[in-house]
């Protein structure tokens, strides 16, 4: 029993998505509008953009899914699963179907 308690108290070092999923670090919510108006602390503009931290091994082998680590993406937050890995809780596991756009420089 002591062995089981020890393994539960160890912290995780990485999170690897499985299946057709990616791990996304959500961008910070905006505290200011594009026009420069600062918002009160209790009001934020929600963002649904972020950077891909990790992709599953399955997606790496699928050339028809054009996602790579560090891509900036737009995603549907309704299908995002929060990962309680960091105190700020900005990591989400997202199915590929919920990634709706990739931002690329031309």
C-alpha positions in Angstrom: 0.0 0.0 0.0 2.9 2.4 0.7 4.2 1.7 -2.8 0.9 2.8 -4.3 0.8 6.0 -2.3 4.3 6.9 -3.4 3.4 6.5 -7.1 0.3 8.6 -6.8 2.2 11.5 -5.2 4.8 11.6 -8.0 4.3 14.5 -10.3 4.0 14.1 -14.1 6.6 15.5 -16.4 4.8 15.2 -19.7 1.4 14.7 -21.1 1.1 12.8 -24.4 -2.3 12.9 -26.2 -3.6 9.6 -27.6 -5.7 9.0 -30.7 -6.5 11.9 -33.0 -5.8 14.5 -30.4 -3.4 17.3 -29.7 -2.3 19.1 -26.5 -2.8 22.8 -26.7 -1.6 25.6 -24.4 -4.4 28.2 -24.6 -3.4 31.8 -25.1 -3.9 34.3 -22.3 -7.3 35.9 -22.2 -7.2 39.5 -23.3 -7.4 42.3 -20.7 -7.5 45.1 -23.3 -9.5 45.6 -26.5 -7.9 46.2 -29.9 -8.7 49.9 -29.5 -6.7 50.1 -26.3 -9.5 50.1 -23.8 -8.4 48.4 -20.6 -11.1 46.0 -19.2 -11.9 45.6 -15.5 -10.3 42.6 -13.8 -13.5 40.7 -13.6 -14.1 41.0 -17.4 -12.0 39.2 -20.0 -12.3 38.6 -23.7 -12.2 34.8 -24.0 -9.7 33.4 -26.5 -9.9 30.1 -28.3 -6.5 30.3 -29.7 -3.3 28.5 -28.5 -0.1 26.7 -29.5 0.2 23.0 -30.0 2.5 21.6 -27.3 2.3 18.0 -28.4 0.6 15.9 -31.0 -0.2 12.2 -30.8 1.8 9.6 -32.5 -1.2 8.7 -34.7 -1.4 12.3 -36.1 2.4 12.4 -36.8 1.9 9.5 -39.3 -1.1 11.1 -41.0 0.0 13.6 -43.8 -3.6 14.6 -44.4 -3.7 16.3 -41.0 -1.4 19.4 -41.4 -0.8 20.0 -37.7 2.7 20.3 -36.2 4.1 21.0 -32.7 4.2 24.8 -32.0 1.5 25.7 -34.6 -0.8 28.5 -33.5 -4.4 27.2 -33.9 -8.0 28.2 -33.4 -10.0 25.6 -31.6 -13.5 24.9 -30.4 -13.3 25.1 -26.5 -16.5 23.0 -26.0 -14.7 19.8 -26.9 -11.5 20.7 -25.1 -10.6 18.6 -22.0 -8.7 20.7 -19.4 -5.5 19.1 -18.1 -4.9 19.7 -14.4 -1.1 19.7 -14.9 -0.2 23.3 -14.1 -1.5 25.8 -11.6 -2.7 28.1 -14.4 -4.6 25.2 -16.1 -4.1 26.5 -19.6 -3.4 23.0 -21.1 -6.2 21.3 -23.0 -6.4 18.0 -24.9 -8.4 18.7 -28.1 -9.6 16.3 -30.7 -8.4 17.1 -34.2 -12.0 17.7 -35.4 -12.2 20.6 -32.9 -9.2 22.4 -34.4 -10.8 24.6 -36.9 -7.9 26.7 -38.2 -4.1 26.9 -38.3 -2.3 30.3 -38.5 0.5 30.2 -41.0 2.9 32.9 -42.3 3.0 33.0 -46.0 
